[in-house]
Amino acid sequence: MMASGAEGAGGRLAGQTVVVVGGSAGIGLETARQVRAEGGDLVLAARNPERLERAAAELKPLSTAAFDANDTARLEGFFQDLPGRVDHVLVTAGAPAYTPLDELDLAAAGRDFGGRIAMTLAVARAGREKVRPGGTLLFIGGTGGRRPARGMAVMGAVTAALPALTANLALEIAPVRVNLIAAGFVDTPLSASLLGDQLEARREELRRTLPIGRVVGPEDVAALAVHLMLNEALTGATYDIDGGQQFVSA
């Protein structure tokens, strides 16, 4: 376990160190905030140096690293360079790709699918030596690809592959725990960039149709992530968080 500046502070994660890859925005940033609120220490990594610097100014992590998590050699090197063991790792890096078959670039599709799998494997291989027994690797997936639709071929395949990969890794790198959070629509800057001027209409549709009567936010996903870090009986499973989106037409 890395030395913690939060030792002595209150909170359920006091004395623990959490690595967040993709920690400068959205779900990763909100999870980092909740980790700090629970007394934990942080190591933050993200692709965008400017956003990472702003997150670091707010959250005061032990260290930061700016790199593209799709570069698996750099990703493994990042973990190898950590000065000691950590308690938990959350990986939120990666963006969905929605492309109809007749517009699909096959090389890009192979990179999107294979890159996501390779990134997950790289984190597991490196994390096996860096995460303490009983700590957890957490990955972010999705639920949208479970419903076939135009443009969802690649994302549907990724959505289907990640739960199986999670379950197998949980056996292979035990006693480190491995879990997957499968999110539906989450109101993040990434969602805003994908939807553009259709964002507010999508929010209103979800408020009207979801069983929970509101849109899922990054704080909801972050709260689940913290719970999965703390509950050491949980491993090898996929946890949906979509406000019931799978059960309605939204």
C-alpha positions, 0 to 999 in steps of 0.5 A, a space after each residue: 500500500 502506498 504511503 497515504 497523506 490521508 491517514 488519520 483522516 476520517 472516511 471509509 477509504 482513509 489510509 487507502 490509495 486509489 488509481 484512476 485512469 481517465 480521472 480528469 473528467 466525467 465518471 473518473 473525476 467524480 469518482 476521484 472526488 468521492 474517494 477524497 471525500 472518503 479520506 482516500 489518496 489518489 493517483 490520477 492518469 489521463 490523456 489530456 494534460 490540461 484537464 489533468 492539471 485542473 483535476 490535480 489542482 482540485 484534488 491534490 493527488 499523490 502523483 499524476 501521469 498524462 498518457 493515452 491508455 490505449 498505448 498498452 506499453 505506456 499503460 503497463 509502464 505507468 503501473 510498474 513505475 508506481 512506488 508501492 502497492 495501491 488498494 484500488 484501480 478504476 479505469 474509465 478511459 475509452 470512448 464509444 464508437 457508433 458507426 453503421 456498417 456501410 460507413 465502417 472503417 474495418 481497421 478502425 473497428 479492429 482498433 476500437 474492439 481490440 484496443 479495449 480488450 488489450 487495455 483491460 488485459 494490460 491493466 490486469 497484468 500490471 495490476 496483479 503485481 501492484 494491487 493489494 490482495 482484496 483490492 479491486 480493479 474496476 472497469 467501466 463498460 456499458 449496457 447500450 450494446 445489449 440492444 441491437 441497433 444500427 451502428 452498434 455492431 462494434 460497441 455491442 461486441 465490446 459490451 458482450 465481451 467485457 463481462 466474460 473478460 471480467 469474470 475470467 480475470 477475477 479467477 486468474 488474478 485472485 485475490 485481487 478482485 475484478 469487477 465491471 460497471 455497465 453504465 447506460 446513458 450518463 450525463 457527462 461531458 462525453 455524452 454532451 460532445 456526442 449528442 451536441 444540440 440533441 443533449 437536452 432532448 435526450 435528457 428530457 426523454 430519459 426523465 420522462 421514460 426512466 423508472 427512476 424519473 431522472 437522468 443518471 449522473 456521474 455521481 451515481 456511478 462514482 458511488 457504485 465504484 466506491 461501494 465496489 472498492 469497499 465490499 471485499 465479497 464482490 468479484 467477477 461480476 457486472 453491475 448495471 447502472 442505467 436507471 432502468 433504461 434497458 427495460 423501456 424504449 428510451 
